[in-house]
Amino acid sequence: MPYINLKLVGKLNKEQKEMIAKEFSDTLLKVAKKPKESLYLVIDEVAGENWAKGDKFFG
């Protein structure tokens, strides 16, 4: 069972999330021969004020 946890700064709309799920599941089917139904995908949308690179926050 493939499990993907995607973390990103900001918000996605429903259509964007559906496209991401489709692309991940298509890739796993094509490359790893894993059926689409086996994919678990969690998208964590993180506010910029909670995400930093070095000492610089994105928010």
MOJO-V787955 format. One record per pair of residues at least 4 apart in sequence whose ideal C-beta (glycine too) atoms are under 7 Angstrom apart, sorted by the first residue. I is the first residue (numbers start at 1). J is the second residue. D is the distance in whole Angstrom. If there is no record, write none. Layout:
I;J;D  I;J;D
//
This chain:
1;38;5  1;40;6  2;28;5  2;34;5  2;38;6  2;39;5  2;40;7  3;40;5  4;24;6  4;41;5  5;42;5  5;44;7  6;20;7  6;41;7  6;43;5  6;44;7  7;44;4  7;46;6  8;45;6  8;46;7  9;46;6  9;48;5  9;51;5  9;58;5  10;45;7  10;48;7  11;45;5  12;16;4  12;17;5  12;43;7  12;45;7  14;18;6  15;19;6  16;20;6  17;21;6  17;43;6  18;22;6  19;23;6  20;24;6  21;25;6  21;41;5  22;26;6  23;27;6  24;28;6  24;39;6  24;41;6  25;29;6  25;36;4  25;39;5  26;30;6  27;31;6  28;32;5  28;34;4  28;39;6  29;33;7  29;34;6  29;35;7  29;36;6  34;38;5  34;39;7  46;50;5  46;51;5  47;59;6  48;57;7  48;58;4  48;59;3  49;57;6  49;59;3  51;57;7  51;58;5  52;56;6  52;57;5
//
